[in-house]
Amino acid sequence: MLAYAAKRIGLGAVQVLAVACLAFALVELLPGDAAVALAGDQPDPAAIARIREQMHLDEPALARLRDWLGGLLTGDFGASLVSGRPVADLLATALRPTLVLAVSTLVLLLPLSIGLGVAAARRQGRWPDRVITTFTVGLYSVPEFALAVLLVSVFAIGLAWLPPTAVGVPSLLAEPAVLVLPLLVLLARPICSIARLVRAGMIEALDSEYVAHARRVGIPERRVVLAHALPNAITPATAQIARTADWLLGGVIVVESVFVIPGLGTALVDAVNARDLPVVQGIAVVFGATTVLVNLTADLVAFRLAPRLEVAR
Amino acid sequence: MPHPSTSPQMSRRVVLSAASLAVGASSAVLTACSGDSGTGASEPKTGGTLRAAFAGGGADETIDPHRVNLFADAARAKAVYDKLADLGTDMDAVPRLAESWTPDADLTVWTVKLREAVFHDGGPVRAADVLYSYRRIADPEGTFRAKQDLAPIDLEASKAVDDLTVEFVLHHPLAEFPNALAAFGAYIVPEGTDTFDSPVGSGPFKFVSFTPGSEFTAERFDDHWDGAPKLDRIQIVVADEESARINALLGGQVEYAHDLSATTARANEGNDAVVLVASPGSNMLGFAMKTDRAPFDDPQVRQAMFLLCDREELVESVLSGRGQTGNDLFGLGFEHYAADIPQRERDLETAKALLAAAGVQTITLDTADVGSGFTEAAQIFAEQAREAGIEVEINERNADTYWSEVLTEGQIASYRSGAMPIASHISQRLLTDSPTNVTQWHHADFDERYLQLQSTADEADREVLYQQIQQRLHDEGGYLVWGFADWIVGTLPSVHGVEQAPANTLDWARFDKVWMD
């Protein structure tokens, strides 16, 4: 398992590097550069040329890529073209709210979705199953932005129970009330997809030979479900959970903008708007790294839950 | 000064603006029976914290007052700093730190008297601080925004006569020189300031804290020369989406929401929970024709475009009626505006005849999603042109590079302009060497007329020149100005003293005269 993990980490590093180069190339291909974007509706050519020179945008692209990758190896993400602030600082600031949202969502998501899935599977075909299935299919088809707007208009503005946005809040954890609506929006769809996968896995597991055997030898039903059936039932859902974690860590732009949460998604949009290449690349590296890490974790967890899978490799 | 936007943000905006409509409409119903609006203000009260939501620029925002770019930057800067002058609601220069300005006979040396004012650290505002600030902005290596406005000043030759008197020597005569003292970003900082971790200004509020892309807090400065503000504190918070700003206002998270759309305004018209303050004339909307190339190098074709345009329809549909009709001139309602020139009306028959005579069959109209209603206006105008018998091909360009591209490329382009003095509009856009001459209007006699205006000390004589210049632009210029959008901000009913004022003028985002119940 260690050799497998080491190989995966090595491959991950290469993937992150490739993402960084790709991000550089794509931003390079966009029309205009940071100087033109910064000049906006005052496109005085002399001013644009001056900005370009100050930002060293007149140097060849390959030289800039080389300098940047070199800095990256020493942990230096470079400085923002727009403000001159270190990109690492900027990323750390934006990462915090994204992490708070992602971790709280996952902490709520796992017990809720697994519980719903197991509950539905154990009462397969009866009314609790039908209610859960109808609910999960229905909710899954509501896009985030529509749900966000609906929740804000009902609970924040209509009933005035909860704050509509997190505007001006110094830290999300300091005022947990602002987290409630964003968390509901972020939970809605993943709960549905994961609960349905767990339900399917659970139905299959409860129907299996080893569960029948466990029941025959007299192991209590509770233990059969939780200790024997569940680990196998969750395995198919781990990939989906990993995808969800990755989605959350990428900063969900719709949720961030409706609720005014300055996370990674907002930072990326701002940086692309300003053609702030070092920041775009820094975020691409962070996204690449989280995707690789999350998938690695998911594979290792799946391996732990159902070791027979490694044989198949 | 709005933040240049790209397509990812735009696609979100399209989705979210529909969403905000839904929110606005439902809240209007839900709150329709709450208390009275309270606009009829009584005695100003002291105290309280006002929270104001503005669109921002993320973690890259700066508090350096000479680097202001966004509306949020300008609102923060004007809380902490003062300029020598600022623009009044009709774009006349209003003295601020300057008490008076006096030109010499040929308008090339201006003596500016400063009023007695103090910085937040207790030091007096001196002539040396003014010269330091202007030299920092004018640094040839720098990219400060007000640099171009201060370019007429010979800062080497200018000097401090005494602590409260500055003598500005200009490179050429400039009758409208006080406009330069009011330039966007021309704030006065204490001599030697080069870092802004803890900004010290002479403005109505003292700096407390600033987190880029999130919040800015400042507290009352009791010794401000223009009287201490009523509010204890102001907080400027960042909410990029318009829907988030109106939601934060409706939810009571902020007391002031900057830059609301006409759609939001309409949805909240009968809503007593918010007060909408619409400032007319803030944003000019139109089309810029390139007067140096076919087909618009022919004045008859430009005339035809003027005549085929149905301005009322554009104002009604693009601005939801929240605006005024334009007369192909910049600066409606501003000082020196040629209000006596009759309003141009639609005349399809004449337009058709002119276009047929010139043999024009198709034109290409450039547009991009760089401002609200931009592409809609282009579509509607194209339809109007088709009624006059010409085919209009709409060329939608990339939003990021739009302004830079249409400066030199294309035939006719969607155009807008924020408020500025009419003289600045001319010097930035209509002289042969103007940096953003988007209509490619190059006429030596026109340049000369403008120089003559700037060298004319007598106000009545200058007014005549203003009228002549605008008459010429109205007759054969390249700007088709169809309308002026209102600038809309929203406040809670408990907020008083928010004036109607075009963006970036003295009374805009001016929180030192605001008070709350």
Interface residues (C-beta under 8 A of the other chain):
Chain A: L30 P31 G32 V36 A37 L38 A39 G40 D41 Q42 P43 D44 P45 A46 A47 I48 R50 I51 Q54 S80 V82 S83 R85 L90 T93 A94 F145 A146 A148 V149 V152 S153 V154 A156 I157 G158 A160 P163 P164 T165 V167 G168 P170 I253 V254 S257 V258 F259 V260 P262 T266 A267 V269 D270 A271 V272 N273 A274 R275 D276 V279
Chain B: M1 P2 H3 P4 S5 T6 P8 Q9 R12 V15 L16 A19 S20 A22 V23 S26 S27 L30 R51 A53 G57 G58 A59 D60 E61 T62 N69 T143 R145 Q148 T211 P212 G213 S214 E215 Q235 V237 V238 A239 D240 E241 S243 A244 N247 A248 L250 G251 G252 Q253 V254 V370 N398 D400 T401 W403 S404 L407 R416 P435 T436
